[in-house]
Amino acid sequence: MEKTRVIVLLGKGKRLFEFAFALSRLMRAHCIVPDALEGEPFLVGKRIATCLAPRVFAYPLLFLGQDHALTGGVVAGLMRRTSVLPYLLVLDAHLDLFASREVSFPIHRGNFLAYLLRREGFPEDRLFVCSSFGEWPKIRSQLLALPPGFLYLSWDVDFGFPEVAHFPSGATSEHLEEIFADLALLSGRQGFRLLAGDLVELDHRKVADPLSLASRVSSCLRPIFEEAKA
């Protein structure tokens, strides 16, 4: 049985739905909107990721959401579901990821990485955070020197598309093509695969043209997803 490529929408808003379905068509994927969307984004992400059966769904998976805490839940859920310890690459123009280094509940955008490191035992040397295009050459070199393994990509939309982000200041899309070409190269290496990824912090009220945004995001993601599928 051929496995299904999926995009999982964990968010609300008419334009976010339109964006998700447009992106799924461009990525040749099915769009899934789970019934159980209520609750903290971290817990929702963890619950959904734990339920996605590798026998049915093709990796890499892509999650769309409105709160970066989603990443912590999805990574924790996938680690338990697949027994895989991935490398975690975070693209985020705002350094609020470690707003709190203490783990307190509810898990939010400022402490989900602290949760992964302290509660899930995620190794710090497998975490790579890029907040500007100027940091990318060094991180690129680090990634290309890694032993074969799996990669999880967490992409805050303020890194490239700040006009549709909850926090609008950030890096523009000027150099995104270069970064994602490098990730496609990494994903194409023998023994190195993209496990999953997410696009988060989308503000549906700011998505004026869902089809245009889907086209721009797809042009970034499709090369690394196709390499991972190969």
Phi, psi and chi 1 to 4 in degrees:
 res  aa     phi    psi   chi1   chi2   chi3   chi4
   1 MET       -  130.6 -179.0  179.5   66.3      -
   2 GLU   -73.9  132.7 -175.6  176.3   -6.9      -
   3 LYS   -76.4  156.2  -65.4 -178.3 -179.7 -179.7
   4 THR   -99.8  128.9  -57.2      -      -      -
   5 ARG   -81.7  130.4  170.1   67.3   53.8   78.8
   6 VAL  -132.4  150.0  -65.4      -      -      -
   7 ILE  -116.0  126.1  -67.4  175.2      -      -
   8 VAL  -105.4  116.3 -175.3      -      -      -
   9 LEU   -91.8  115.9  175.4   59.1      -      -
  10 LEU  -117.6   64.8  -59.2  175.3      -      -
  11 GLY  -166.0  175.1      -      -      -      -
  12 LYS  -131.6  160.6  -62.1 -179.3  179.2  179.6
  13 GLY   121.1  135.0      -      -      -      -
  14 LYS   -56.5  -46.4 -180.0  176.3 -178.7  -67.4
  15 ARG   -72.1  -28.2  -71.0  178.4  178.7  173.9
  16 LEU   -68.0  -39.2 -169.9   58.1      -      -
  17 PHE   -62.0  -45.9  -82.9   86.0      -      -
  18 GLU   -61.7  -41.0  -68.2  173.9   -7.1      -
  19 PHE   -62.9  -45.9  163.7   71.9      -      -
  20 ALA   -62.3  -43.3      -      -      -      -
  21 PHE   -72.0  -35.3  -79.3   96.7      -      -
  22 ALA   -65.1  -42.0      -      -      -      -
  23 LEU   -64.4  -38.9 -175.9   61.8      -      -
  24 SER   -63.9  -37.6   66.8      -      -      -
  25 ARG   -65.6  -44.1  -72.1 -164.4  -60.1  -90.0
  26 LEU   -66.9  -31.3  -67.9  168.9      -      -
  27 MET   -91.7    3.0  -60.5  -82.9  -68.6      -
  28 ARG    54.1   51.0  -61.1 -172.5  180.0   93.8
  29 ALA  -131.2  162.2      -      -      -      -
  30 HIS   -90.0  142.2  -67.1  -79.3      -      -
  31 CYS   -99.7  124.8 -173.8      -      -      -
  32 ILE  -109.7  130.4  -65.3  177.4      -      -
  33 VAL  -119.3   97.0 -176.1      -      -      -
  34 PRO   -61.0  150.8  -20.8   33.1      -      -
  35 ASP   -68.2  -37.4  -68.7  -27.8      -      -
  36 ALA   -88.6   79.4      -      -      -      -
  37 LEU  -102.8   -7.3  -76.4  177.0      -      -
  38 GLU   -77.7  147.6  -61.7  -58.6  -34.7      -
  39 GLY   112.7 -177.3      -      -      -      -
  40 GLU   -67.5  137.2  -58.9  165.6   23.4      -
  41 PRO   -54.0  -38.8  -26.6   34.9      -      -
  42 PHE   -60.1  -47.9  168.6   82.9      -      -
  43 LEU   -70.0  -37.5  -65.2  176.0      -      -
  44 VAL   -62.5  -46.8  170.2      -      -      -
  45 GLY   -60.6  -42.4      -      -      -      -
  46 LYS   -64.8  -42.8 -170.6  173.5 -176.4  178.9
  47 ARG   -65.5  -44.6 -175.9  164.8   63.0 -113.8
  48 ILE   -68.0  -45.2  -63.2  -60.2      -      -
  49 ALA   -63.1  -34.1      -      -      -      -
  50 THR   -69.1  -25.7  -55.8      -      -      -
  51 CYS   -89.7  -15.3  -66.3      -      -      -
  52 LEU   -76.4  113.8  -66.8  175.3      -      -
  53 ALA   -81.5  125.7      -      -      -      -
  54 PRO   -60.6  -23.4  -21.5   32.8      -      -
  55 ARG   -68.0  -22.7  -61.4 -174.1  -54.0  -84.7
  56 VAL  -108.7  -42.1  177.7      -      -      -
  57 PHE  -101.9  137.3  -61.4  107.1      -      -
  58 ALA   -82.0  133.5      -      -      -      -
  59 TYR   -88.4  147.0  -70.1   90.9      -      -
  60 PRO   -81.6  149.0   28.3  -34.1      -      -
  61 LEU   -92.0  153.2  -52.4  167.7      -      -
  62 LEU  -128.4  128.6  178.5   63.9      -      -
  63 PHE  -112.9  138.4  -61.1   83.6      -      -
  64 LEU  -116.5  133.1  -55.4  177.4      -      -
  65 GLY  -156.7 -179.9      -      -      -      -
  66 GLN  -113.1   -5.1  -66.0  164.5  -52.2      -
  67 ASP  -137.2  131.8 -170.1  -51.0      -      -
  68 HIS   -65.9  -17.8 -148.2  151.9      -      -
  69 ALA   -59.5  -22.3      -      -      -      -
  70 LEU   -52.3  -39.5  169.5   71.3      -      -
  71 THR   -56.4  -46.3  -61.6      -      -      -
  72 GLY   -59.1  -42.3      -      -      -      -
  73 GLY   -68.9  -43.0      -      -      -      -
  74 VAL   -65.2  -45.5  170.1      -      -      -
  75 VAL   -61.9  -44.7  170.4      -      -      -
  76 ALA   -61.5  -42.2      -      -      -      -
  77 GLY   -65.8  -43.3      -      -      -      -
  78 LEU   -67.0  -36.8  -73.2  176.2      -      -
  79 MET   -59.6  -39.5  -75.0  168.3   56.4      -
  80 ARG   -76.2  -35.6  -63.7 -176.3 -177.9 -172.2
  81 ARG   -73.5  -39.5 -178.3   68.6 -170.9 -178.4
  82 THR  -106.8  -11.0   64.1      -      -      -
  83 SER    59.3   27.2  -61.1      -      -      -
  84 VAL  -105.2  135.0  166.8      -      -      -
  85 LEU  -105.3   99.1 -178.2   61.9      -      -
  86 PRO   -83.4  166.2   33.1  -35.6      -      -
  87 TYR   -78.3  142.9  -60.1  107.0      -      -
  88 LEU  -117.6  115.4  173.7   56.1      -      -
  89 LEU  -106.6  122.9  171.4   62.5      -      -
  90 VAL  -113.9  121.5 -178.4      -      -      -
  91 LEU  -101.9  112.7  -56.2  179.2      -      -
  92 ASP  -154.2  118.7 -169.5  -25.7      -      -
  93 ALA   -76.9  -12.6      -      -      -      -
  94 HIS  -110.8  124.7  -69.2   90.9      -      -
  95 LEU   -85.0   57.0  -71.1  178.3      -      -
  96 ASP  -102.7    8.2   57.6   -7.6      -      -
  97 LEU   -65.8  -29.6  -63.1  170.0      -      -
  98 PHE  -115.1   38.7  -71.5  106.0      -      -
  99 ALA   -58.1  -30.5      -      -      -      -
 100 SER  -134.6  124.1  172.9      -      -      -
 101 ARG   -93.1    1.4  -69.4 -173.2  175.5  -89.9
 102 GLU   -98.3  143.7  -62.1  -60.0  -39.1      -
 103 VAL   -90.8  109.8  178.6      -      -      -
 104 SER  -133.1  149.8   59.1      -      -      -
 105 PHE  -101.2  145.8  -67.8   86.5      -      -
 106 PRO   -73.2  153.8   29.2  -35.9      -      -
 107 ILE   -72.9  134.9  -57.8  -60.4      -      -
 108 HIS  -135.7 -176.5   52.4   77.1      -      -
 109 ARG   -64.0  -17.7   62.3  174.1   56.0   88.3
 110 GLY   -95.6   -6.2      -      -      -      -
 111 ASN  -139.1    8.9   71.1   -4.2      -      -
 112 PHE   -67.7  -31.1   74.2   88.9      -      -
 113 LEU   -70.1  -38.9  -74.4  179.2      -      -
 114 ALA   -60.1  -38.6      -      -      -      -
 115 TYR   -61.6  -48.0  171.0   86.4      -      -
 116 LEU   -60.8  -42.2  -73.7  175.3      -      -
 117 LEU   -70.3  -40.3  -65.0  170.8      -      -
 118 ARG   -96.1  -35.0  -61.9 -170.3  177.0 -164.0
 119 ARG   -99.5  -32.4  -64.7  -67.7  179.8   87.8
 120 GLU   -98.9   -4.4  -66.2  -70.1  -22.1      -
 121 GLY    70.6   27.7      -      -      -      -
 122 PHE   -71.8  126.1 -167.0   90.9      -      -
 123 PRO   -69.5  132.4  -16.8   30.4      -      -
 124 GLU   -63.7  -27.4 -164.0  160.8   -5.5      -
 125 ASP   -77.4   -0.7   61.4    1.1      -      -
 126 ARG  -104.6    6.1  -61.3  179.2   81.4   89.9
 127 LEU  -106.5  129.9  171.1   63.7      -      -
 128 PHE  -130.6  122.1  -56.9   87.0      -      -
 129 VAL  -118.1  123.7  178.4      -      -      -
 130 CYS  -117.9  119.6 -176.8      -      -      -
 131 SER  -109.5   -5.1   63.0      -      -      -
 132 SER  -156.1  158.8   70.5      -      -      -
 133 PHE   -65.8  -26.3  -65.4  117.9      -      -
 134 GLY   -65.2  -24.7      -      -      -      -
 135 GLU   -83.2  -13.9  -62.5  173.2   -4.6      -
 136 TRP   -63.6  -43.9  179.1 -112.8      -      -
 137 PRO   -54.2  -41.3  -27.9   36.8      -      -
 138 LYS   -67.1  -44.3  178.8 -179.9  178.1 -179.2
 139 ILE   -66.7  -38.2  -67.2  175.4      -      -
 140 ARG   -56.7  -46.7  176.2 -173.0 -175.2  -84.6
 141 SER   -62.1  -40.2  -62.5      -      -      -
 142 GLN   -64.3  -43.2  -67.2  173.0  -29.3      -
 143 LEU   -65.7  -42.3  -68.3  172.9      -      -
 144 LEU   -68.7  -18.4  -69.6  174.0      -      -
 145 ALA   -91.3   -1.2      -      -      -      -
 146 LEU   -73.0  149.8  -68.2  172.6      -      -
 147 PRO   -64.9  158.9  -16.7   29.1      -      -
 148 PRO   -54.6  145.2  -25.9   35.5      -      -
 149 GLY   178.2 -161.9      -      -      -      -
 150 PHE  -111.4  149.3  -71.4   90.2      -      -
 151 LEU  -121.6  137.3  176.8   70.3      -      -
 152 TYR  -112.9  127.0 -174.6   98.0      -      -
 153 LEU  -105.1  118.1  170.8   65.7      -      -
 154 SER  -108.3  115.3  177.9      -      -      -
 155 TRP  -118.9  107.3 -177.2   11.1      -      -
 156 ASP   -77.7  127.6 -172.6  -40.4      -      -
 157 VAL   -63.7  -14.6   75.1      -      -      -
 158 ASP   -67.7  -16.0   70.0    3.9      -      -
 159 PHE   -90.6   84.0 -165.6  102.1      -      -
 160 GLY   121.4  -40.0      -      -      -      -
 161 PHE  -131.4   61.1  -57.4  105.3      -      -
 162 PRO   -63.1  -20.0   23.6  -34.4      -      -
 163 GLU   -67.3  -16.6   68.3  -84.5   10.4      -
 164 VAL  -116.7   15.2  -64.8      -      -      -
 165 ALA   -93.6  156.0      -      -      -      -
 166 HIS   -61.3  -37.1  -80.3  -65.1      -      -
 167 PHE  -112.6  101.9  -57.7  100.0      -      -
 168 PRO   -70.0  -21.9   23.0  -32.8      -      -
 169 SER   -78.8  145.7   62.1      -      -      -
 170 GLY   165.8 -172.1      -      -      -      -
 171 ALA   -77.4  141.0      -      -      -      -
 172 THR   -83.4  177.0   62.2      -      -      -
 173 SER   -84.6    8.4   58.7      -      -      -
 174 GLU   -54.7  -43.9 -179.8 -178.3   -3.7      -
 175 HIS  -107.0   11.0  -59.1  -67.3      -      -
 176 LEU   -60.5  -39.0  -83.8  179.0      -      -
 177 GLU   -57.9  -41.1 -175.1  175.2  -32.5      -
 178 GLU   -64.7  -44.9  175.4 -175.0  -15.3      -
 179 ILE   -62.5  -45.7  -71.7  178.8      -      -
 180 PHE   -75.1  -25.4  -80.2   89.5      -      -
 181 ALA   -65.3  -40.0      -      -      -      -
 182 ASP   -64.2  -39.8  -71.6  -21.4      -      -
 183 LEU   -67.6  -34.0  -70.1  176.1      -      -
 184 ALA   -65.2  -39.4      -      -      -      -
 185 LEU   -61.9  -44.2  174.5   65.1      -      -
 186 LEU   -64.0  -43.9 -179.9   69.9      -      -
 187 SER   -67.5  -24.3 -167.2      -      -      -
 188 GLY   -85.2   -7.5      -      -      -      -
 189 ARG   -66.8  142.5  -71.2  173.7   53.5 -165.9
 190 GLN   -60.5  128.3 -175.0  175.0    2.3      -
 191 GLY    83.9    2.0      -      -      -      -
 192 PHE  -120.5  120.7 -147.5  117.0      -      -
 193 ARG  -136.6  149.9  -72.5  -66.8  179.5  -97.3
 194 LEU   -80.6  118.7 -176.5   69.6      -      -
 195 LEU   -77.2  -47.3  175.6   65.4      -      -
 196 ALA  -169.6  174.5      -      -      -      -
 197 GLY  -158.7  169.0      -      -      -      -
 198 ASP  -143.3  156.7   60.0   54.8      -      -
 199 LEU  -123.9  116.9 -178.3   65.2      -      -
 200 VAL  -129.2  174.0  -67.2      -      -      -
 201 GLU    66.3   27.2  -63.7  -66.8  -21.6      -
 202 LEU   -75.5  129.9  -78.7  154.7      -      -
 203 ASP  -102.8  103.9 -173.4  -20.8      -      -
 204 HIS   -59.4  -24.8   67.6   93.7      -      -
 205 ARG   -70.0  -20.1  -62.2  164.3  -61.4 -178.9
 206 LYS   -98.8   -3.7  -62.0  178.6 -179.0  177.4
 207 VAL   -83.5   88.1 -178.3      -      -      -
 208 ALA   -73.2  -33.9      -      -      -      -
 209 ASP  -132.2   88.0 -170.9  -18.9      -      -
 210 PRO   -58.4  -37.1  -23.5   34.3      -      -
 211 LEU   -68.0  -41.2  -63.4  179.7      -      -
 212 SER   -66.0  -43.3  174.5      -      -      -
 213 LEU   -63.1  -42.0  179.6   62.5      -      -
 214 ALA   -61.1  -40.1      -      -      -      -
 215 SER   -63.8  -42.3  177.0      -      -      -
 216 ARG   -69.4  -40.7  -65.0  160.6   70.5 -164.8
 217 VAL   -68.3  -41.5  169.2      -      -      -
 218 SER   -61.2  -38.6  171.6      -      -      -
 219 SER   -62.5  -27.0   68.0      -      -      -
 220 CYS   -79.8  -46.4  -66.0      -      -      -
 221 LEU   -81.6  -33.9  -69.3  176.4      -      -
 222 ARG   -57.2  -42.2  -78.7 -171.7   65.7  178.2
 223 PRO   -59.2  -42.9  -25.8   36.2      -      -
 224 ILE   -75.1  -30.2   59.3  173.3      -      -
 225 PHE   -72.3  -36.5  -87.8   70.8      -      -
 226 GLU   -69.1  -38.8  -69.9  -54.7  -47.4      -
 227 GLU   -63.3  -40.0  -74.4  -71.5   -5.1      -
 228 ALA   -66.0  -31.1      -      -      -      -
 229 LYS   -76.8  -25.6 -177.2 -179.4  177.5 -178.1
 230 ALA   -63.3      -      -      -      -      -
